[in-house]
Amino acid sequence: MEAIAIIERSMGPAVLVVMRLGGLFLYAPLLSMTTIPGRVKGLLVMVTGVGAWAVLDARGVAFPAVSFLDPWAMVPLGAAEIAIGGLIGFLASLPIFAMQTGGMVMGQQMGLGFARFYNPAAGTESDVLEQLMIFLAIGMFLVMGGLDAIFLSVLRSFEYVDAGVFVGEGGGLELVIGVMLAATELGLRVAVPLLGVVFLETVAMGFVSKTVPQLNVLSLGFPVRIMVGFVVVIASIEVIALVNENFTLEVLDMIHAWATAPDRIAGGGA
């Protein structure tokens, strides 16, 4: 009977840890991909959650004394846990969304919007440049240890954000708005060089159409725009990667800072 009582007392805190990690799987890069079967995701959440709870309990992290069989207590606590994990995962995915936005803008200006096909990494249709930017961002996220960083942030958050307590006054909303604005700026910064070159190419084609009216500008301008666009992308890919690396590092640092000291990030932004 004593063993059963210990298991019953442990089930509630363990489920709260599983729910916080489950919220991370809703939006986090790679973890939220639709190509991963739901059963696999569920198994990963359960295994990592139970293992994380055992480590946290051994380190003396306090958990609310809630019974797993008490739905009136578990539902609000579980919702708060999912919100915390989802917030961390959403913030971590914003650098990838920013690169995707930049690739989409560049592809549309180059005329690649017609050649769109399904991209399992993004879960939506995308063109060639959009996919290139997505895979570049995901690759850099993995190389920089992004998955390790967000898992560490979730685990460390239990020491500073108690289980079942969503820190609404800790700058969470301001942090999300600030990072979203910075992500939008990053997407535009990635696309601006190509937009400028495409604008100059359009002006040049307009000048050619006036000076040589016999020339079919539409048939000439379309391939020229694509070739010039790809040349610009190839020439600027190193700068794009550097900008994305800096932004990803900044976002990961802000996530860790919010998870470990949410009261210090009020009014934060990227």
MOKACOR-V283088 format. One line per field, one symbol per residue. ss: DSSP state (H for helix, E for strand, C for the rest). phi: phi as a letter, one per 20 degrees, with the letter a starting at -180 (. if undefined). psi: psi as a letter, one per 30 degrees, with the letter a starting at -180 (. if undefined). Layout:
ss->???
phi->???
psi->???
//
This chain:
ss->CHHHHHHHHHHHHHHHHHHHHHHHHHHCCCCCCCCCCHHHHHHHHHHHHHHHHHHHHHCCCCCCCCCCCCHHHHHHHHHHHHHHHHHHHHHHHHHHHHHHHHHHHHHHHHCHHHCCEEECCCCEEECHHHHHHHHHHHHHHHHCCHHHHHHHHHHHHHHHCCCCCCCCCCCHHHHHHHHHHHHHHHHHHHHHHHHHHHHHHHHHHHHHHHHCCCCCHHHHHHHHHHHHHHHHHHHHHHHHHHHHHHHHHHHHHHHHHHHHCHHHCCCCCC
phi->.ffffffffeffgfffffffffffffcfgmfefffegfffgfffffffffffffffffenffcfecefedffefffffffffffffffffffefgffffffffffffffeneffedbfdffemcfbeffffffffffffffffemfffffffffffffecdgfndeefeenfffffffffffffffgfffeggffffffffffffffffeecffeefffefffffffffffffffdfffffffffffffffffffffffebffedgmfae
psi->eeeeeeeeffeeeeeeeeeeeeeefefkkefgkffkkeeeeeeeeeeeeeeeeeeeeffgkkkkikkfgjefeeeeeeeeeeeeeeeeeeeffeeeeeeeeeeeeeeeffggffiklkjfefglklaeeeeeeeeeeeeeeeegheeeeeeeeeeffffejlkgjkifgggeeeeeeeeeeeeeeeeeeefeeeeeeeeeeeeeeeeefeeiffkjeefeeeeeeeeeeeeeeefgeeeeeeeeeeeeeeeeeeeeeeffifffgkgll.
//
